[in-house]
Structures are given as C-alpha cells and as structure tokens.
Amino acid sequence: MKPNNDFVAWFRSIVPYVNEFRGKTFVVVFDGEITAGERSAEIFRDFNLLVNLGVKLVIVHGVYPQIKSKIREANLRSKYIKGLRVTDAATLNLIKETVGQIRIEIEALLSMGLSKPPMANSTIRITNGNYITARPIGIVDGVDLMFTGEVRKIDTTAIRLHLDQGEMALLSPLGYSRTGEVFSLTPENVAIEVATALKADKLIFLMDTPGIDRRSNGDLNGALSELTLAEVRALLSKLESNSVKLSKDIQKYLPCAVQACVGGVDRIHLISRRIDGAMLQELFTHKGVGCMISRGPLQTFRSAEIDDVGGILELIEPLENEGVLARRDRKLIEIEIDRFLVLEYDNMIIGCAALNHFPGTPVGELTCLAIHPDYRNKGCGDSLLKRIKIRAKNNGINELIVLTTKASHWFTERGFNETSIEKLPKIRQGRYNYKRRSKIFIRSI
Ligand SMILES: CC(C)(COP(=O)(O)OP(=O)(O)OC[C@H]1O[C@@H](n2cnc3c(N)ncnc32)[C@H](O)[C@@H]1OP(=O)(O)O)[C@@H](O)C(=O)NCCC(=O)NCCS
C-alpha cells in the first residue's frame, strides 16, 4: 500500500490542538436558524466530535427567527426599546413553546450525529435544566420590559458535574426567578455569563453571516482574523465615528466579545455557521476561517519548562528528519530544558532556541533555533535570536557561535561571520559532526 504523506502530515498537524483542547471548556452560541438551516446536521455532528475529543462543551441556542414568525402568525405586535423586546405574557407563552420545540430538534440532531460516521457507536448524553436564575430587566426609557430578563446567577456546580461526566450541556435563552417566574433572555447574555462563570477557555459565536469579511477592516491591515481586546476596543470606537465598516453580525458580536474578555474568557471566536466544518477549521488549523479575539497578547517568549519537551519535539522532529537540525535525544532535552527559550502562540509552542555555555570561556552556542513553518517570515526567528543574545550577555558570554547547514545567509544577514572549526572551544571541536559538515558562524555580542 502506498503511504499517504498528506494524511500523515495532516494527522500530525492536528495532534497539538487535540492535546491542547482535551479537558478544556468551550461555550458555543448560535441563533435559531441553525436547526433548520443548511449544514445543521454537520454542525451538530461537529459538536459531538468535540466532546469525543475531550472538550467540555456547553451549547446555547437562540429562538429569534422562529419567535419572529410565530409573533407574526399570532397577529401580535412586538415592541422594542433600545433593541430589547418587550415580552408580554402572550409572547412569553410563544417563547416557551418554541424553546421546547427547538430543544427537541437539537436533541434529535445531536442523536442523529451519533448514528453516523465519524461518531457511530459513541454515546454522548445531553443535559439541560434549571441552571439559570434570571431577573427582570425592568423599566427602560419609561417602558416596562415585563418578562424580558437578564442572567442573575448560573448554577456552575451542577453544569460542571455533568460536563465532568462527559455530557454536553444544552442551554436555552430562558431563566427562572426565585419567585418562580420565567424570563426571556438573549442567547448572547446566557453564553457570556455561562462562559464567564465556568471560566471557559473559549466562547464561540456561530454567526449567520456567510463569511467574515476580513478585508472590511482596512485600518488594521486587513487582519480581522485575529484581534486583541485592545484592538477590538479601538475598532469599536472607529465604528462609532463611522470611520470603519463592519458587517451587522460583527457589529453585534464585538461588544459581546469585549464583555466576555473582561469577564475572564481568554479566547472568543466569531465563525460563520455557513462554512462546512467552520468550527473544526477555526479550531484545528493555524489559518482558521473566523476571527479570534484574545484577552492578552497571543504571542509570548519565555524560558522552557519540563512540560514543554513534547511541544519542542513536535517542532524540531520534522526538521531533524529533513537533516536541517542535528538529532537530539528526548532525555537530553529533558536534562537541558533550562537552556531553552520557547515562543508560544495561543498556548502552543511555535518556536524554540537553546543556549549552551562552554564553561571557562566567554563563548556560547546558539542551537536548535526553529520556527514552525506556518509562522516563518514574521520576525519570530529574529526575536528569539535577540532574546538569546540578552540571555548570553547576562551569563557573561561575549561571543556567540552557531552551526548550520541551511540557514547560513540568515545568520550572515544578522552580523555572523563564517569561521573555522579551530575557532570553536576545544570541547566543541571534539563533538563536531563531520558527516553533517555544518558551517560555523560567530559574532560578538
Ligand atoms: C531560520 C529560521 C529560524 C528563521 O525564522 P523566521 O522567523 O522565519 O525568520 P525571520 O522572520 O526573523 O526572518 C525572515 C527573513 O529571513 C529569510 N530567511 C528565512 N529562512 C532563511 C534561510 N534558511 N536562509 C536565508 N534566509 C532565510 C526570509 O526570507 C526573510 O527575509 P526577507 O524578509 O528579506 O524576505 C526558520 O526559517 C527556521 O526555523 N528554519 C529551520 C531551522 C533552521 O534552519 N535553524 C537554524 C539553525 S540552528
């Protein structure tokens, strides 16, 4: 049988994500269109798949389009104050009826997903219940919003109990007051509060918009695929002054993202529900298909720790196989882990470098400099080199050497000069691998 290299490479590329997401809590929110819309079966199958991969998943559904048409059919009239519907008793009855109906449809879709590949023979239970305590919003601009409410409290203990048993939590936009009344909530309010209360790792908005127009954000170099909280705030103030154009969905969800970030959720994703496998593409590929908003900077440099050995190996092994880097034993990396610096992006190691000091000499060696192919040519290599130089100086090193087979020009362009083996410290000369015939470079620092 012929080896399928694409499959092997693809499989290896998703392993770091699978490891990263196992045991993490994700909250996904979507409006009512999703149950009847295109790709609904695939979306619900993907929810099951995430749970099977060990993600603790909470899904929050809306009912907006269904309620809108029911109100029309019943000849009722909705009144909105500052974007919030006034929910009278008749409308609340329609909402209760619709929530029940949609919940059943969702449970059916989730059960259907389990009978087909890739989820056949797996069992995932769904939990829902009186997890949300609500209170009335009250009077806005002199108008009583009646049964329109907001989240007051979430029973995180109960939800966690079910998530920890591998169940998926399905939450509806309804909450109950201590006096036994039912209140209509927005799915976004429920999702943000649940994500914050559960200290979720990700909050995902599945939007109706066909795709994210990453070009609509001209002032940020066309990059709507990744934004920090500070950038989102800047974007929102530009939106207020009409100096930037964004789709309706993005306008609606960006303030929600800010609220969730401020509440402590690290990553918010805005994804179109209309793209097949959008959630999987966003979560398991570097490029993604949506917009990821992060609370803090996505990229951090730090000293490596013993738990980073796996991530470092995943990064350097392909380069060792190609002969670009000299082979290193896992044990040796474990022993020498203090010598490594790593570059993390979104909790994954995408770069590393190590510094060896030759005792009794002012010479240090930069080794194992590697940047993940998806992140090259963005200055990451340069930044790691700068940090290695600082570390070297702090250790009394004033000459840095490096041995390379494929990156000579990269180092000469950064002030390194080619030198001969005799210029290496004696101990290093003895370990020079004549088979690899690496070129030797040196520079003062
Ligand atoms: C070499 C390496 C670390 C550079 O990292 P990087 O983050 O892509 O580099 P930077 O973004 O800082 O620099 C990019 C520049 O270097 C150039 N460059 C990248 N790799 C190069 C190489 N092997 N040789 C020469 N130039 C190279 C790019 O073309 C770009 O130049 P440009 O902007 O003029 O087009 C990375 O390519 C890598 O991991 N290579 C495999 C491992 C390796 O060879 N390590 C060095 C031996 S220890």
The ligand as an SDF file (V2000), in Angstrom:
LIG
                    3D

 48 50  0  0  0  0  0  0  0  0999 V2000
   15.8810   30.1460   10.0440 C   0  0  0  0  0  0  0  0  0  0  0  0
   14.5970   30.4100   10.7870 C   0  0  0  0  0  0  0  0  0  0  0  0
   14.7830   30.1880   12.2760 C   0  0  0  0  0  0  0  0  0  0  0  0
   14.1560   31.8460   10.5140 C   0  0  0  0  0  0  0  0  0  0  0  0
   12.9970   32.1410   11.2540 O   0  0  0  0  0  0  0  0  0  0  0  0
   11.9110   33.2160   10.7460 P   0  0  0  0  0  0  0  0  0  0  0  0
   11.0460   33.5600   11.8950 O   0  0  0  0  0  0  0  0  0  0  0  0
   11.2530   32.7140    9.5150 O   0  0  0  0  0  0  0  0  0  0  0  0
   12.8440   34.4300   10.3540 O   0  0  0  0  0  0  0  0  0  0  0  0
   12.5400   35.9800   10.3840 P   0  0  0  0  0  0  0  0  0  0  0  0
   11.0830   36.2100   10.1760 O   0  0  0  0  0  0  0  0  0  0  0  0
   13.1360   36.5810   11.5950 O   0  0  0  0  0  0  0  0  0  0  0  0
   13.3350   36.4530    9.1000 O   0  0  0  0  0  0  0  0  0  0  0  0
   12.7720   36.2920    7.8330 C   0  0  0  0  0  0  0  0  0  0  0  0
   13.7930   36.6140    6.7770 C   0  0  0  0  0  0  0  0  0  0  0  0
   14.8200   35.6090    6.7560 O   0  0  0  0  0  0  0  0  0  0  0  0
   14.8160   34.9750    5.4890 C   0  0  0  0  0  0  0  0  0  0  0  0
   15.0850   33.5460    5.7170 N   0  0  0  0  0  0  0  0  0  0  0  0
   14.2950   32.6470    6.3570 C   0  0  0  0  0  0  0  0  0  0  0  0
   14.9120   31.4450    6.3900 N   0  0  0  0  0  0  0  0  0  0  0  0
   16.1030   31.6040    5.7740 C   0  0  0  0  0  0  0  0  0  0  0  0
   17.1820   30.7220    5.4770 C   0  0  0  0  0  0  0  0  0  0  0  0
   17.1600   29.4350    5.8260 N   0  0  0  0  0  0  0  0  0  0  0  0
   18.2600   31.2410    4.8420 N   0  0  0  0  0  0  0  0  0  0  0  0
   18.2960   32.5500    4.4760 C   0  0  0  0  0  0  0  0  0  0  0  0
   17.2980   33.4160    4.7170 N   0  0  0  0  0  0  0  0  0  0  0  0
   16.2080   32.9500    5.3520 C   0  0  0  0  0  0  0  0  0  0  0  0
   13.4390   35.2170    4.9090 C   0  0  0  0  0  0  0  0  0  0  0  0
   13.4460   35.1340    3.5040 O   0  0  0  0  0  0  0  0  0  0  0  0
   13.1760   36.6160    5.4120 C   0  0  0  0  0  0  0  0  0  0  0  0
   13.8940   37.5670    4.6650 O   0  0  0  0  0  0  0  0  0  0  0  0
   13.1550   38.7360    3.8440 P   0  0  0  0  0  0  0  0  0  0  0  0
   12.2720   39.4160    4.8310 O   0  0  0  0  0  0  0  0  0  0  0  0
   14.2850   39.5620    3.3410 O   0  0  0  0  0  0  0  0  0  0  0  0
   12.4220   38.0120    2.7990 O   0  0  0  0  0  0  0  0  0  0  0  0
   13.4650   29.4770   10.2780 C   0  0  0  0  0  0  0  0  0  0  0  0
   13.3950   29.5850    8.8870 O   0  0  0  0  0  0  0  0  0  0  0  0
   13.6320   28.0090   10.6500 C   0  0  0  0  0  0  0  0  0  0  0  0
   13.1010   27.5510   11.6420 O   0  0  0  0  0  0  0  0  0  0  0  0
   14.3590   27.2490    9.8050 N   0  0  0  0  0  0  0  0  0  0  0  0
   14.6020   25.8380   10.0420 C   0  0  0  0  0  0  0  0  0  0  0  0
   15.5840   25.5820   11.1760 C   0  0  0  0  0  0  0  0  0  0  0  0
   16.9470   26.2370   10.9640 C   0  0  0  0  0  0  0  0  0  0  0  0
   17.4660   26.2570    9.8790 O   0  0  0  0  0  0  0  0  0  0  0  0
   17.5100   26.7480   12.0820 N   0  0  0  0  0  0  0  0  0  0  0  0
   18.8050   27.4120   12.0700 C   0  0  0  0  0  0  0  0  0  0  0  0
   19.8970   26.5110   12.5010 C   0  0  0  0  0  0  0  0  0  0  0  0
   20.0810   26.3970   14.2240 S   0  0  0  0  0  0  0  0  0  0  0  0
  1  2  1  0
  2  3  1  0
  2  4  1  0
  2 36  1  0
  4  5  1  0
  5  6  1  0
  6  7  2  0
  6  8  1  0
  6  9  1  0
  9 10  1  0
 10 11  2  0
 10 12  1  0
 10 13  1  0
 13 14  1  0
 14 15  1  0
 15 16  1  0
 15 30  1  0
 16 17  1  0
 17 18  1  0
 17 28  1  0
 18 19  1  0
 18 27  1  0
 19 20  2  0
 20 21  1  0
 21 22  1  0
 21 27  2  0
 22 23  1  0
 22 24  2  0
 24 25  1  0
 25 26  2  0
 26 27  1  0
 28 29  1  0
 28 30  1  0
 30 31  1  0
 31 32  1  0
 32 33  2  0
 32 34  1  0
 32 35  1  0
 36 37  1  0
 36 38  1  0
 38 39  2  0
 38 40  1  0
 40 41  1  0
 41 42  1  0
 42 43  1  0
 43 44  2  0
 43 45  1  0
 45 46  1  0
 46 47  1  0
 47 48  1  0
M  END
$$$$
